[in-house]
């Protein structure tokens, strides 16, 4: 068995977190892939993967080899694709995942304008707040807000997301308005369940980070649902500004703790590792960067 096949098997198994899934994608049976990885480990004289019945994990040596070989294999694939007309054409399918609320508000016009400009591109958009596996589920890119946890993904920053703490007049009249984050422990909070409580309830004061977590009144994995609960007076909410700009303008929600802001976070376009990024995806990201920018339209006048 050649070195290339062994290294390719190793990289693809790590990409897909599974011998079975990698085999299906490559058109190779699981046992063949397993044998190739074992032969690679034997040839190198080092263990690359920890294998259990439930999951695979990289050893330190495996992590080092993967970081180098995934880039090398991607470059080899790119060299082959450069002779392909498809690589240079703005045609084909783009499968994209984006957070539900953001996608509903801001992706429709962007995607519509983009595919009108490039009519041979077909877009499949998945609006979902869950963190999906780009490789296993065959996505070309995903839009994500917040810190990047998976270091194997390739990311490009699209814009800045700003946060605000809000409550309704009805809630504040009943419970009083907190003047300092430390007072939140005596208040009801609405929690976005896809991130940790500490990450959600952080505030900046004189260069220091304060963490103050209110009592849990309600949890949900969708920002729009939480905003409606906040408008209905159920509690205090820490939320991206693009979700509440209309409610703040019409007066149904009030910004509080304005002197103690949560740090801005980035919005990123993420791509699967070890795979050439299609030109159509790069063009869409360029278009989104131009559209959203560092000071999004939804933030102007609200900071």
Rosetta blueprint (number, residue, H / E / L):
1 X L
2 X L
3 X H
4 X H
5 X H
6 X H
7 X H
8 X H
9 X H
10 X H
11 X H
12 X H
13 X H
14 X H
15 X H
16 X H
17 X L
18 X L
19 X H
20 X H
21 X H
22 X H
23 X H
24 X H
25 X H
26 X H
27 X L
28 X L
29 X L
30 X H
31 X H
32 X H
33 X H
34 X H
35 X H
36 X H
37 X H
38 X H
39 X H
40 X H
41 X H
42 X H
43 X H
44 X H
45 X L
46 X L
47 X L
48 X L
49 X E
50 X E
51 X E
52 X L
53 X L
54 X L
55 X L
56 X E
57 X E
58 X E
59 X L
60 X H
61 X H
62 X H
63 X H
64 X H
65 X H
66 X H
67 X H
68 X H
69 X H
70 X H
71 X H
72 X H
73 X H
74 X H
75 X H
76 X H
77 X H
78 X H
79 X H
80 X H
81 X H
82 X L
83 X L
84 X L
85 X H
86 X H
87 X H
88 X H
89 X L
90 X L
91 X L
92 X E
93 X E
94 X E
95 X E
96 X E
97 X E
98 X E
99 X L
100 X H
101 X H
102 X H
103 X H
104 X H
105 X H
106 X H
107 X H
108 X H
109 X H
110 X H
111 X H
112 X H
113 X H
114 X H
115 X H
116 X H
117 X H
118 X L
119 X L
120 X L
121 X E
122 X E
123 X E
124 X E
125 X E
126 X E
127 X E
128 X L
129 X L
130 X L
131 X L
132 X L
133 X L
134 X L
135 X L
136 X L
137 X L
138 X L
139 X L
140 X L
141 X E
142 X E
143 X E
144 X E
145 X E
146 X L
147 X L
148 X L
149 X L
150 X L
151 X L
152 X L
153 X L
154 X E
155 X E
156 X E
157 X E
158 X E
159 X E
160 X E
161 X E
162 X L
163 X E
164 X E
165 X E
166 X E
167 X E
168 X L
169 X H
170 X H
171 X H
172 X H
173 X H
174 X H
175 X H
176 X L
177 X L
178 X L
179 X L
180 X L
181 X H
182 X H
183 X H
184 X H
185 X H
186 X H
187 X L
188 X E
189 X E
190 X E
191 X E
192 X E
193 X L
194 X L
195 X L
196 X L
197 X H
198 X H
199 X H
200 X H
201 X L
202 X E
203 X E
204 X E
205 X E
206 X L
207 X L
208 X E
209 X E
210 X E
211 X E
212 X L
213 X L
214 X L
215 X E
216 X E
217 X E
218 X E
219 X E
220 X E
221 X L
222 X L
223 X H
224 X H
225 X H
226 X H
227 X H
228 X H
229 X H
230 X H
231 X H
232 X L
233 X L
234 X L
235 X L
236 X E
237 X E
238 X E
239 X E
240 X E
241 X H
242 X H
243 X H
244 X H
245 X H
246 X H
247 X H
248 X H
249 X H
250 X H
251 X L
252 X L
253 X L
254 X E
255 X E
256 X E
257 X L
258 X L
259 X L
260 X L
261 X E
262 X L
263 X L
264 X L
265 X E
266 X E
267 X E
268 X E
269 X E
270 X E
271 X E
272 X L
273 X L
274 X L
275 X L
276 X L
277 X L
278 X L
279 X H
280 X H
281 X H
282 X H
283 X H
284 X H
285 X H
286 X H
287 X H
288 X H
289 X H
290 X H
291 X H
292 X H
293 X L
294 X L
295 X L
296 X L
297 X H
298 X H
299 X H
300 X L
301 X L
302 X L
303 X L
